[in-house]
Amino acid sequence: MDKEQKKQILEYEAHLISWNKTHNLVSKSQASNLKEHIDDSLIISPLLEDQIIDLGSGGGMPGIPLAICNPKKQFYLVESSAKKSSFLLNTVSKLKLSNVHVINKRIEDIEDNRLPESFDLIARAVGSTETILKMCKNLLKKHRIKIKLMKTLEQFQEETLPAGYTVKKIDKFKLKAKDKTRILVTIEPDRNNG
């Protein structure tokens, strides 16, 4: 991270704290540990392709910190909540992030022409693996997608992978502040799926 990117991360953090007072974008525990959550968002940075969709972007994590640190990559922040999307649009404008597009829709309702042909779809704290795959089912038929789920090892071990999908890779990271292992699970649909 260069000096300018560090400055932008701090601006993002301050902006999120300010908006959170009136808009309730992130939980109290998240707000009190923002640096930890930003660091957590950034650990997957080297593992991403050039086009990334952040599903359920909420208060902007992991999409905004990743976009700040990867200015040559394109990010699509998908958020169904109007108030959270307003925050994301305001943040993108304030930080002059030309590589970020905010889409205020549910992933199931996005028209195909708004998305690139192939992309990484990342999800952090959105729901179970099964729920996320169900939400993305229509996109999987028309796009080349690698689904990259940010989970803890404990979470993923309790979940079920639906038929028709394969775990291609699991990258492990040690979380500094917690006694848990963060993983990035890359899932792809089987060729005959859909």
C-alpha positions, 0 to 999 in steps of 0.5 A: 500500500502506498502513501496515497492508498493509506490516506484513502483507507483512513478517509474511508474509515472516518467516512464510515464511522461518520455515516454509521452514527446515523445510518447503522451501516455496520454493527457496533462490534464491527465499528469498534474494530474497523482496522481489523475488518479492513485488514481482513478485507485486504488479505485476499487482494493478491488472489483476485482477477481483474473484474470483481463483484462484491456481493452484499457490499454493505458498508463497503467491505471488502470491496472499497479497501480492495478497490483502493489498493487495486486501482487497475482492477474493476469492482462492482459493489452489489448492494440491495439496501438503498441507504447502504448503496447511498453510502457506497456511492457517496464514498466512491465519489468522495475518494474518487474511485474511478474503478468502482461501480455501485449497483443498487439491486439484488444480485438476482435482479441484475441485467446481464449487460451490466456485468463483465463476461467473466469475473470473481464474485466475492462474498464476506458475511453474506450468508451460507455457501448454499444461499450464495450459490442459489442467489447467483444461479442465473448468472452462472448460466451466462457468465464465467464466474469464480465464486470466492467466499470469505469464511472462517474454517469453522464456518465452512466446515459446518456448511454443505456444498450443493450438488453441481459445484466443486471447491477448486481451492481453499486459501488459508490466512491466520487472522491477527486478532482472532483465534480463527483461520480465515479462508478464501474458498474458490467454488466453480460450477461443474461444466454440466451444471445449469 
